[in-house]
Amino acid sequence: MLKTITEGQAVIKAHTGKISRELPVFYNPVMKSNRDISIEVLKTLNKKNRQIALPLAASGIRGIRFIKELPKSIIKNITFNDFDKKAVNSIKNNLKLNKIKSKKIQIKNQEANLFLLQSTGFDYIDIDPFGSPNPFLNNAIQRLARDGILAVTSTDTSALTGTFPKVTRRKYWATSFKNEMMHELGLRILIRKIQLIGTQFEKALTPILAYYKDHYFRIYFQNKKSKEACDQIIKQHQFFLYNPKTLERKISKYNQENNFIVIGPLWTGDLFNKNLTKKIRTKDKFLNIIKKESNIVGFYDLHKIAKTYKINIKSTQKTIQNLKATPTHFSTTGFKTNLKIKEILKKI
């Protein structure tokens, strides 16, 4: 049954209920934050005359919110595409519902890869699939403009966080491991995979904002067309070594060391462009954690430390402050610091 839904400044009609592939043109309330942040990123970057593509547009809610909530100067044109004819009808009806008529808008009914291949290119491409983004990455990156933004969502979390290690190797060309840091390490494995596809086309894809939330990964990449920049990206693909008995960890070029589990290769560069996150104006608690969060690779978890070393830690907030560490959005009891585990234990 169709329901009328208000999100941001948009009003749409879509199906609601348990999310599945069988549910026709559905609205997913969990992804509201995803769409909120995409608007904040584009507002903050404030680049004029972007050509925007939504290859998997579904109900069209993201694009409708872009039209209604972004400054008009940002959008040169916006193309909604979906392979499902019901989705295309839904987009048309929802545009009418919002009284939107514009020459800037195009609506297409093509398979996403065909849509991308037959286009001339875009300044912003948003890949927001049900599951893995893998099938769409090659063509999205090919059609990304020189200084364009590629936004990627992945709900393929079990394949990236160590639940199915064979799937990680097959789909993401890396080794995963299920531990307290699995969501950050999974995110970094995904980033590397996407960057490697970019380097094939001499496109250096640098994350300007990457995070995990509500069982999905989300990454915004800034593109730079440069062989040298691609070489610098590849230098930051290394291994994360982890000792589960002591909680020691290190970054290494090598995939073997006694007493350490090897995770990766993965992206060891920054997850956030601090100049961008500082400029984002928001009351959102989640984004405010990211604003404070360090770009250090990996984090410690106080519950894990307490359990491993059989110690009692009374206050998470005070302990993090005493360690002069930063909180992390990956865990409510996690923190980022350059201190070694022995130094942390002394201070605790």
Secondary structure, DSSP 8 states (H G I E B T S, - for coil): -EEEEEETTEEEEEE-SS--TTSSSB--GGGHHHHHHHHHHHHHH--SSEEEEETT-TT-HHHHHHHHHS-GGGEEEEEEE-S-HHHHHHHHHHHHHTT---TTEEEE-S-HHHHHHTS--EEEEEE--SS-SHHHHHHHHHTEEEEEEEEEEE--HHHHTTSSHHHHHHHHSSB---STTHHHHHHHHHHHHHHHHHHHTTEEEEEEEEEEETTEEEEEEEEEE-HHHHHHHHHTEEEEEE-TTT--EEEESSS--TT-EEEEEEE-S-SB-HHHHHH-----HHHHHHHH----SS-EEHHHHHHHHT-----HHHHHHHTT-EEETTEEEEEE-S--HHHHHHH-
